[in-house]
Amino acid sequence: MQFVRNTLLAKEATEISLERKLREAQLAMNLEEVYTKDEVLMMYLNTINYGDGCWGIESAARNYFQKNAIDLTITEAATLVGIPQSPNYLNPKTNPEACLERRNLVLSRMLKYGTITQEEYDLVKDEPLTLNPKPESAPNGIYLYPHFTTYVKELLLEQFSEAE
């Protein structure tokens, strides 16, 4: 439902009504009829905000760790999974303590739901938050106003495809 709200119903996401919620639920069910849960999760992870000007897991992996998302370690993946709850507050560059706490919560839930084993959890739970951030861009051009640039990009994507 979050994917539907963030993409298909983005313009009405702030609308508080039973009709919007029902439309959101119906679209989410329709989506699950066409795509597997893993495919919906992939679409969701590739459209959400990871802070620091990153939209999508691949962009975040490159920004925070200088690697492709497929190459992330368990702790790196858990770090990124925790960020979208509050992208500004959980930004590992600006608030590493909060990000580490959230990462550890994600790891404990991964253990609880069987995504990782007890042995894997024990190996990584005490790892420090280790980033390999992308070098800061020169404070000019589109990097001078990242929030504005993101806003303009969203407006353009409403009318044009990514390729255009």
C-alpha positions in Angstrom: 0.0 0.0 0.0 2.9 2.4 0.7 4.2 1.8 -2.9 0.7 2.7 -4.3 0.5 5.7 -2.0 4.0 7.0 -3.0 3.6 6.4 -6.7 0.1 5.9 -8.2 -1.6 8.1 -5.6 1.2 10.5 -4.9 -0.9 13.6 -5.7 -3.6 12.6 -3.2 -1.4 11.0 -0.6 -2.2 13.8 2.0 -5.9 13.5 1.4 -7.5 11.9 4.4 -10.6 10.1 3.3 -12.1 6.7 3.3 -12.4 6.8 -0.5 -8.7 7.3 -1.0 -7.9 4.5 1.5 -10.2 2.2 -0.3 -8.8 3.2 -3.7 -5.3 2.6 -2.3 -6.2 -0.8 -1.0 -7.9 -1.8 -4.3 -4.9 -0.7 -6.3 -2.5 -2.6 -4.0 -4.5 -5.8 -4.4 -4.6 -5.3 -8.2 -0.8 -4.8 -8.1 -0.4 -8.1 -6.2 -2.4 -9.9 -8.8 0.1 -8.9 -11.5 3.4 -8.9 -9.5 4.9 -11.1 -6.9 5.6 -9.7 -3.4 9.3 -9.6 -4.2 8.6 -7.6 -7.3 6.4 -5.2 -5.4 9.1 -4.9 -2.8 11.7 -4.2 -5.4 9.5 -1.5 -7.0 9.0 0.1 -3.5 12.7 0.0 -2.6 13.5 1.7 -5.9 11.2 4.6 -5.4 11.5 5.7 -1.8 13.6 8.4 -0.2 16.8 7.4 1.6 17.8 10.9 2.6 20.9 12.8 1.4 19.2 13.4 -2.0 18.9 9.6 -2.7 15.8 8.1 -4.2 15.9 4.3 -4.6 18.1 1.7 -3.0 20.7 1.7 -5.8 21.2 5.4 -5.4 21.5 5.0 -1.6 23.9 2.1 -1.8 26.2 4.1 -4.1 25.9 7.3 -2.0 26.5 5.7 1.4 28.7 2.7 0.6 30.1 3.2 -3.0 28.8 -0.1 -4.2 25.8 -1.6 -6.0 22.8 -2.6 -3.9 23.3 -6.3 -4.9 26.8 -6.2 -3.2 25.7 -4.8 0.2 26.6 -6.8 3.3 23.8 -7.7 5.8 24.6 -4.7 8.0 24.8 -2.3 5.1 21.4 -3.5 3.7 19.9 -3.3 7.2 21.2 0.3 7.5 19.5 1.3 4.3 16.3 -0.5 5.1 16.0 1.5 8.3 16.5 5.0 6.7 13.1 5.5 4.9 11.1 5.6 8.1 12.6 9.1 8.7 15.2 9.9 6.0 16.4 13.2 7.5 16.6 12.0 11.1 18.1 8.5 10.3 20.7 9.9 7.8 23.8 8.0 8.7 26.1 10.9 7.7 24.4 13.4 10.0 23.0 11.3 12.7 25.0 8.0 12.9 23.8 7.1 16.4 20.1 7.1 15.5 20.9 5.3 12.2 22.9 2.6 14.1 20.1 2.1 16.6 17.6 1.7 13.8 19.9 -0.6 11.9 20.1 -2.8 14.9 16.3 -2.9 15.2 16.1 -4.0 11.6 18.7 -6.7 12.2 16.7 -8.0 15.2 13.5 -8.1 13.1 15.4 -9.9 10.4 16.4 -12.5 13.0 12.8 -12.7 14.4 11.3 -13.3 11.0 14.0 -15.8 9.8 15.7 -13.6 7.2 19.0 -14.2 9.0 20.1 -16.9 11.3 21.1 -16.5 15.0 24.7 -17.1 14.0 24.6 -14.3 11.3 22.9 -12.0 13.8 25.5 -12.7 16.5 28.3 -11.9 13.9 27.0 -8.5 12.8 24.9 -7.1 15.7 27.9 -5.3 17.3 29.5 -4.1 14.1 30.0 -0.3 14.0 28.2 1.8 11.4 30.8 1.9 8.6 30.2 4.2 5.7 32.1 4.8 2.6 30.3 8.0 1.5 30.3 9.5 -1.9 32.6 12.5 -1.9 30.7 15.8 -1.5 29.9 17.5 -4.7 31.0 21.1 -5.3 28.4 23.4 -3.8 27.3 24.8 -7.2 24.9 23.9 -9.9 22.2 21.3 -9.1 24.1 20.4 -5.8 23.7 23.8 -4.3 19.9 23.3 -3.7 19.3 19.5 -3.5 15.8 19.8 -2.1 14.7 22.2 -4.9 16.4 20.0 -7.5 14.6 16.9 -6.2 11.3 18.8 -6.3 11.9 19.9 -9.9 12.8 16.4 -10.9 9.6 15.1 -9.4 7.6 17.7 -11.4 9.4 16.8 -14.6 8.8 13.1 -14.1 5.1 13.8 -13.9 5.2 14.9 -17.5 8.2 13.0 -19.0 9.8 9.6 -18.6 13.1 9.1 -16.9 14.7 8.5 -20.4 13.4 11.8 -21.7 
